[in-house]
Amino acid sequence: MHELPQQLANGLILGAMYGLIAIGYTMVYGIVQLINFAHGEIFMVGGFGALTAHLALPDGTALALALPLMILGGIAASVTVAVAAERFAYRPLRGAPRLAPLITAIGLSIALQQAIWKWYPDAKKARVFPQFKGESLHFLGATVQRGEIFLLVAAPLCMLALGLFVARTRTGRGMQATAQDPDTARLMGVNTDRIIVIAFAIGAAFAAVAAVAHGLKYGQVDFRMGFITGLKAFTAAVLGGIGNIYGAMLGGVVLGVAEALATGYIEEIPGMSQFGGGSWKDVWAFVLLILVLLLRPQGLLGERVADRA
């Protein structure tokens, strides 16, 4: 039990990252009913965009000074890819059967992964990502790396800022109208194409912030890092209630904590030793998803997607 605070801290940090990525899934689905399976690779592109920004700075630049430029570089890369994907891959299929954009998203995911692998210098192996130097911080029996503090601060700030944006601004009300009924919203003067692009851009920006946090936490970025992380973030969006911004973050935290606790404690249960450890952490994440779907299919906070008859 003395390890419980550390496991909870690990789960909270991991869940905050899942939640940031899950917001992109939930926004796009809430507005255009599209599961953007390429979102994991948009997260990955953001990590390489941040790394590129860091490499462009003079040697010896302090990470505290470089971090804002790295975030901007990651956001620029992710948003560019997301907006281009919406315009050239998804928009032409908006009136097509739902299977068509789903298959397109999977194909785009593979294409982005292979593009980074092929053309980014030395991307065939994990690239070293800068990390904060100095001692870790100790709080309530848990040890937290300095880079993880960035994620713990950025995740709730991003979520709250988005919630206020959607609730208080004209564009946010346009998003709500488009999610409820895009045809009526268009008749009322809402530029639905612009609203959809903004949704893709915001989701991509949050994924880029999560990618920077991932690099700071693990000390590397890899062209394969978006696949499993993206699937888990989608799982988090479903857990919280797809289409619900706060639900996406809650689902991410629940998933992260459950994954950390399962990794740390399952093997200590009599007869379950072969199901514990890091090799089974992905399995338990999806076991949790299945249980939630069986017991509460609408998610923890309920699905906020209008019934479009």
C-alpha positions in Angstrom: 0.0 0.0 0.0 3.0 2.3 0.4 3.2 2.4 -3.4 -0.4 3.6 -3.8 0.3 7.3 -3.9 2.9 6.8 -6.6 0.6 4.6 -8.7 -2.2 7.1 -8.4 0.2 9.9 -9.5 1.3 7.8 -12.4 -2.3 7.1 -13.4 -3.3 10.8 -13.1 -0.4 11.9 -15.3 -1.0 9.3 -17.9 -4.8 9.9 -17.8 -4.3 13.7 -18.3 -2.4 12.9 -21.5 -5.1 10.5 -22.7 -7.7 13.1 -21.9 -6.0 15.9 -23.9 -5.9 13.6 -27.0 -9.5 12.3 -26.3 -10.9 15.9 -26.5 -10.0 15.9 -30.2 -11.9 12.7 -30.8 -14.9 13.8 -28.9 -15.1 17.3 -30.6 -14.9 15.9 -34.1 -17.4 13.2 -33.4 -19.8 15.5 -31.6 -19.9 17.8 -34.6 -19.6 15.7 -37.7 -20.2 12.1 -36.3 -16.8 11.1 -37.5 -14.4 8.8 -35.6 -11.1 10.3 -36.8 -8.7 7.4 -36.3 -5.9 9.4 -37.8 -6.0 11.6 -34.6 -3.3 9.4 -33.0 -1.0 10.2 -35.9 -1.8 13.9 -35.6 -0.6 13.6 -32.0 2.6 12.0 -33.3 3.2 14.7 -35.9 2.8 17.3 -33.1 5.7 15.6 -31.2 7.9 15.7 -34.3 6.9 19.3 -34.9 8.0 20.3 -31.4 11.3 18.4 -31.8 11.9 20.3 -35.1 11.3 23.6 -33.3 13.8 22.6 -30.6 16.4 21.5 -33.1 16.1 24.9 -35.0 17.1 26.8 -31.8 20.7 27.6 -31.0 22.5 24.9 -29.0 22.4 25.4 -25.3 19.0 27.2 -25.3 17.4 26.5 -21.9 14.4 24.2 -22.1 12.3 26.6 -20.1 12.8 29.2 -22.9 12.5 26.7 -25.7 9.3 25.1 -24.4 6.9 27.8 -25.7 8.4 27.7 -29.1 8.3 23.9 -29.1 4.6 24.0 -28.2 3.9 26.4 -31.0 5.9 24.3 -33.4 4.0 21.2 -32.4 0.6 23.0 -32.7 1.5 24.3 -36.1 2.4 20.9 -37.4 -0.6 19.1 -35.9 -3.1 21.8 -37.0 -1.7 22.0 -40.5 -2.1 18.2 -40.9 -5.5 18.1 -39.3 -7.0 21.0 -41.4 -5.5 19.5 -44.6 -7.0 16.1 -43.7 -10.4 17.7 -43.1 -10.3 19.6 -46.4 -9.0 17.0 -48.7 -9.8 13.6 -47.1 -13.0 14.0 -45.1 -15.0 16.9 -46.6 -15.5 15.2 -50.0 -16.9 12.2 -48.1 -19.2 14.1 -45.8 -22.3 12.9 -47.5 -21.0 9.4 -48.1 -21.9 6.3 -46.0 -20.1 6.3 -42.6 -17.9 3.4 -43.5 -16.1 5.5 -46.2 -14.7 8.2 -44.0 -13.8 5.6 -41.4 -11.7 3.6 -43.8 -10.2 6.9 -45.1 -9.2 7.8 -41.5 -7.5 4.4 -41.1 -5.7 4.9 -44.4 -4.6 8.4 -43.5 -3.3 7.2 -40.2 -1.0 4.7 -41.9 0.0 7.2 -44.5 1.0 9.8 -41.9 3.0 7.2 -39.9 4.9 6.1 -43.0 5.5 9.6 -44.2 7.3 10.5 -40.9 9.2 7.2 -41.0 10.3 7.8 -44.6 11.1 11.5 -44.7 11.9 12.7 -41.2 15.7 12.4 -40.5 16.5 9.3 -38.5 12.9 8.7 -37.7 13.3 5.0 -38.2 14.5 4.9 -34.6 13.2 6.9 -31.6 14.4 10.5 -31.5 15.7 11.9 -28.2 13.4 14.6 -26.9 14.7 17.3 -24.4 13.9 16.9 -20.8 14.0 19.2 -17.8 17.1 18.7 -15.6 17.1 18.6 -11.9 15.7 16.6 -9.1 12.2 15.2 -9.2 9.5 16.7 -6.9 8.0 14.8 -4.0 4.4 15.3 -3.0 2.2 13.3 -0.6 4.4 10.2 -1.0 4.7 10.3 -4.8 7.6 11.3 -7.0 6.8 13.5 -10.0 9.3 14.5 -12.7 9.6 18.1 -13.6 8.3 17.5 -17.1 5.2 15.9 -15.8 4.3 19.0 -13.9 3.8 20.6 -17.3 1.1 18.1 -18.2 -0.7 18.3 -14.9 -1.0 22.1 -15.4 -1.7 22.1 -19.1 -4.4 19.5 -19.2 -7.0 21.2 -16.8 -6.2 24.6 -18.2 -6.8 23.5 -21.8 -10.0 21.7 -20.8 -11.4 24.7 -18.9 -10.4 27.1 -21.6 -12.2 25.0 -24.2 -15.3 24.7 -22.0 -15.5 28.4 -21.6 -14.9 28.9 -25.3 -17.7 26.6 -26.3 -20.1 28.0 -23.7 -19.4 31.8 -24.0 -18.3 32.6 -27.5 -20.1 33.1 -30.8 -18.0 30.3 -32.4 -18.7 28.0 -29.5 -22.4 28.5 -29.9 -22.0 27.8 -33.6 -20.3 24.5 -32.6 -23.3 23.6 -30.4 -25.7 24.5 -33.2 -23.8 22.5 -35.8 -23.6 19.5 -33.5 -27.3 19.6 -32.8 -28.5 20.1 -36.4 -26.0 21.1 -39.1 -28.7 21.8 -41.8 -30.7 24.1 -39.6 -27.5 25.8 -38.4 -26.5 26.5 -42.0 -30.0 28.0 -42.7 -29.5 30.2 -39.6 -26.3 31.7 -41.0 -23.7 29.5 -39.3 -20.8 28.7 -41.6 -20.7 24.9 -40.8 -17.6 24.3 -42.9 -15.7 26.9 -40.8 -17.0 25.4 -37.6 -15.8 21.9 -38.5 -12.4 23.2 -39.5 -12.1 24.9 -36.1 -13.1 21.7 -34.3 -10.4 19.8 -36.1 -7.8 22.5 -35.4 -8.6 22.7 -31.7 -8.5 19.0 -31.3 -5.1 18.9 -33.1 -3.7 21.7 -31.0 -4.6 19.8 -27.8 -3.0 16.6 -29.3 0.2 18.6 -29.9 0.3 19.8 -26.3 -0.1 16.2 -25.2 2.7 15.2 -27.6 5.0 17.7 -26.0 4.1 16.3 -22.6 4.7 12.8 -23.9 8.2 13.8 -25.0 9.0 15.5 -21.8 7.8 12.5 -19.8 9.5 9.7 -21.8 12.4 11.6 -23.3 11.8 10.5 -26.9 9.3 10.6 -29.8 8.7 7.8 -32.2 6.8 7.5 -35.4 4.8 4.6 -33.9 3.8 6.4 -30.7 0.4 7.6 -32.0 -1.2 4.2 -32.7 -1.7 2.7 -29.3 -1.9 6.1 -27.5 -4.6 7.1 -30.0 -6.6 4.0 -29.5 -6.5 4.5 -25.7 -7.5 8.2 -26.1 -10.5 7.0 -28.2 -11.3 4.6 -25.4 -11.1 7.4 -22.9 -13.5 9.5 -25.1 -16.0 6.6 -25.1 -15.6 6.0 -21.4 -16.4 9.6 -20.6 -19.2 9.9 -23.1 -18.3 10.6 -26.7 -19.2 14.2 -27.5 -18.7 15.4 -23.9 -15.6 17.6 -23.4 -15.4 17.1 -19.6 -16.2 13.4 -20.1 -13.2 13.0 -22.3 -10.9 14.2 -19.6 -12.6 12.2 -16.9 -12.5 9.1 -19.1 -8.7 9.7 -19.7 -8.1 10.0 -15.9 -10.1 6.9 -15.1 -8.4 5.0 -17.8 -4.9 6.1 -16.7 -5.5 5.4 -13.1 -7.0 2.0 -13.9 -4.0 1.1 -16.1 -1.5 2.2 -13.4 -3.3 0.2 -10.7 -3.7 -2.9 -12.8 0.0 -2.7 -13.8 1.1 -2.4 -10.2 -1.3 -4.7 -8.3 -2.9 -7.3 -10.6 0.1 -9.6 -10.3 -0.1 -9.5 -6.5 -3.6 -11.1 -6.6 -3.4 -14.9 -6.0 -3.7 -16.7 -9.3 -3.4 -13.6 -11.4 0.4 -13.2 -11.4 0.6 -14.0 -15.1 -1.8 -11.1 -15.9 0.1 -8.3 -14.2 3.0 -6.1 -15.2 3.5 -3.7 -18.0 2.9 -6.3 -20.8 -0.8 -6.5 -19.8 -1.5 -2.8 -19.3 -3.1 -2.4 -22.7 -5.3 -5.4 -22.2 -6.7 -4.1 -18.9 -7.5 -0.7 -20.5 -9.8 -2.3 -23.0 -11.3 -4.7 -20.4 -12.4 -1.5 -18.6 -13.9 -0.2 -21.8 -15.9 -3.4 -22.3 -17.2 -3.2 -18.7 -18.3 0.4 -19.1 -20.0 -0.3 -22.4 -21.9 -3.2 -20.8 -22.9 -1.3 -17.7 -23.3 2.2 -19.0 -23.1 2.4 -22.8 -23.6 6.2 -22.9 -20.3 6.7 -20.9 -19.6 8.0 -17.4 -21.0 11.6 -18.0 -23.4 10.7 -20.8 -23.1 11.2 -24.5 -23.8 14.7 -25.7 -24.6 14.1 -29.4 -27.9 15.3 -30.8 -30.3 12.7 -32.2 -30.4 13.5 -35.8 -33.6 12.0 -37.1 
